[in-house]
Amino acid sequence: MAAGNAVQRGEAIDPLTVEHETGVGMADLMRLSQPTSLNLKGNVRRLQESVTKRRLANGALGLIESCNVSDFSIEHALARVKELATIATSPGAENELLESLLSSDALPALELRPRASFLGSWFREGDLGFVFGSRGLGKTWLVHGIARAIAEGNEIGPWKASGRVKVVYVDGEMPLDAIRDRDMSLNRGSGDLSFLNHEQYFDKTGKTLNLSNPDLQQAILALVVRQGVRVLVLDNLSCLFSGVKENDADDWEKILPWLLELRRRRVSVLMVHHSGRAGIDMRGTSRREDAAFWIIRLSEPSSLRSSDGARFVTHFTKNRQGSNDETQPLEWSFESTKSGKVAITCRRVSPLDEFKQWLRDGHRTASEIADAMGTSKSHVSKLAARGMREGWLKKNGRDYELANEAL
C-alpha cells in the first residue's frame, strides 16, 4: 500500500490515503492521535470495527467478481460466504460485553470521577440541556449571559460558576455585529469564550453552517476535544440543523448520537429552541427531551416588559440534579445602562404568581399544581382560597380555573 511504503521511506503520510487504504474514518484517526486512559480502549475497538468492515467489503467485492468468471464454482462461492460470515460473527462483540459487565458487588469499590458543576447545582459536566420560549422573549440574552458567566467564572442571578472553563458559542441566526455588541455589553471580565458564527463561517469557507451534516458534527467533536472545550452552546436548533424535521422523532436520530458522543467526552451542550404555538412545550417531537438533564422554559412576566432589553420568567420544566432552591421560577431583567453595559437582575417569583402561571399552562387540580411547584397540596389550597376571595379564581369540581380577567 502507498501509506506503508511512505512509512518505510520515512515520508509524511497523507491522512486521506490512510483512510482510503484502511477504511478507517478520519474521526477515528483523530481520536487515535489523542489516546487517553478514558478513550484508548474504545478507540482501538472502533479501529478494529473499521478494519473488519473493510475486510467484509473487499471480500464481498471478490465474491461478486468470482461469480462473473467463466469457471464459476458454486462450491467455491459458498465457502467464501462462510468465511465472510466467520469474520462478521467473530466473538469480539461478546468479549466486549463481558469486559463491560459490572457486578453489584464491584460497584462500591469502583473509582469514578464525579461530574464537575459548571453553574450552580443544576448545570454539570456532560449535561444536555435546553432553553426554549416564544420568539423575542430573551432566550439568547439568557443563554449568552450563562455562557459568559461560565467562561469567566462569574455568576448570573443566583447561579454561581465553580470556575472558569472554555466555552464555544455556535450561533446560526444573529448577525456578527449584533453578537459583538451583545458580548461587549455582557462582558464583566476576562473569560475563555469563543464564537462560531454562521456569517463568519460562510465568509471563510463559502459553506453553510449546517450541523445535521455528519462530517461537520465530527469536525466539531474533534475541535472541542482538541481545544479542551467543556461547554458547547447551540443557538438555535431550527437554524443550525437544516433539513431535520422537528416533528419527526426519527429525524432526531440524526442529531442524538452526536450529542451522546459529546456527553461521553464530558462536554456539556446547551441548546436553544422555540416553543410551540401554545408557548408551553418545546416545538416538535418530545423525544428530544428524553436525554436532557434539565429544560428551562421562558414565559412572559406578569408586569410589562422593558422596551430596552428583555424581561422574562424562567421555569425548570425538567430537573434531574439541581437543588430546589436554585430551580424555582425567577423573573429576569436585562437592561442597558448609560455605560453601555447590560444590568442583569432577577427576583424570585411569588408563590401566587407561580400558581397563576401553572394554571395558564394547563394544570388544573391541586395535585398537579403541587407537583409542578414542588410544594404541598395544602399550600396550593391556601393559594386557591386567596384567589377565590379576590375573585380571580373559580373552582369547577376538582379543577381550578382562572377568571377571564386574570387570564
Buried (B, 14 or more C-beta within 10 A) or exposed (E): EEBEEBEEEEEEEEBEEBBEEBBBBBBBBBBBEEEEEEBEEEBBBBBBBBEBBBBBEEBEEEBEEBEEEEEEEEEEEEEBEEEBEEEEEEEEEEEEEEEEEEEEEEEEEEEEEEBBBBBBBBBBBBBBBBBBBBEEBBBBBBBBBBBBBBBBBBBBBEBBBBEBBBBBBBBBBBEBEEBEEBBEBBBBEEBBBEBBBBBBBEEEEEEEBBBBBEEBBBBBBBBBBEEEBBBBBBBBBBBBBEEBEBEEEEBBEBBBEBBBBBBEBBBBBBBBBBBEEEBBBBBBBEBBBEEBBBBBBBBBBEEEBEEEBBBBBBBBBBBEBBEEEBBBBBBBBBBEEEEEBBEBEBEEBEBBBBBBBBBBBEBBBBEBBBBBBEBEBEBBBEBBEBBBEEEBBBBEEEEBEBEEEBE
